[in-house]
Amino acid sequence: FELKHSMKSIPGERGWPVFGHSLNFLKDCNTLINSMHERFGPVYYNYYLHTKVVVLLSPDANEFVLLDRDKNFSSRKAWNISLAELFPNGLMLRDGDEHRYHRRLLGAPFKAKALEEYVSLMNSDIASTIKGWQKNESVELYPLMKQLTLDLAAKVFLGENLVKEADAVNQAFVDVVDASMALVRHPVLGLKYRKGLKGRALLEDYFRQRIEGKRTSQETDMFAEISRVEDELGERFSKQDVIDHIIFLMMAAHDTTTSSLSSIAFALAKHPEWQDVIAKESALIEGDSLEYSQMPGFTAAEWVFKEALRMYPPLPIIPRTAIQDCEFQGYQIKRNDMVHVSPSFTHRLDTIWTNPEQFDPMRFSPERAEDRNHKHAFIPFGGGAHKCLGIKFAELQVKLVMFHLLRHYRLETPKGYEMPYAPAPIGKPKDLLPITLRPVTNS
């Protein structure tokens, strides 16, 4: 493959000495991307610390990078910059044949039969937890959602309830994720990167102590399945592989779902008519649980979930590293360039979405299906070989929470309230989302 001589020069700028655009990125990466797009267009470069980043902002760019037909990019090299010591060898940090092998073995716990069991496990816990939340008072909903999703992940993934360890394990996950955005990436006393490494060590010890018991058990939780799974030759994951996968999956399962549920709660509080739509749908479901077989009929909740993901994707950017020189629409991308695509930017393009700044779940209805205007217009879970393995699990969990939440409460925010949103490293409300829970009559 030879690059043409008539390549267009990629516009952009280095930014501040040493730091480049790192500080602006940490402050609000979406604002930075929008401002750079206004100045330079949909293809530009800038720098984070000493790393050149080529940013590609279009559905075609998403397809080029994520589908990666010509094997131009590495997910491992890109994520290793921020996650190598924090989430080493998670599925997202593997490439090529190694990635395909691990993804195939990890697929079993996400198949339909397993998902049906998870739904049965989660129903009662979600119902009892939500009933116990304060009524008629403003609560900080983000921490409540985070504790709920951690408890659910512990039950589904680990087959146990975190009681004594809950606070320590939760804080460890918080510290590890926060450390991924640290500018100083050395274990300096008092700084967040050191806290992240300590959190990682705590989690490794926690899971290592339990692997042998899981391998010899008949339990069906995800940790047990991953500990026992074998390939065609009878080979199992090493203990370190099991630890790396379960820590990464636990993080993805409860941090990104907490982000989504918080965005959904804010959107529903601002648009109470959609609370009515979902409540009417759930009223048609007999009994006090939402079963796996009933999930396909819970369509309004699915549209709301997708619309919240469109407006507030948990991951605002998806990085890759070029492993060879390549070309996109006449622009040369050089080997070792970091490349970013942006779900947040793509999800608000008016060439794809009608009134993109408006909360409008109907855009995902079969009649409109705006997400199908381009195969890579809607990418909250990434795309290509690295598309999130837990998409269906996340959808089922979110539907269960919406079902039980809106059976018991009306969600309200103060008049004129807008959620102050921190998009990175994983999207969350800066103020932890104050929401008033009004009891539904006869709940």
Disulfide bonds with the S-S distance in Angstrom:
none
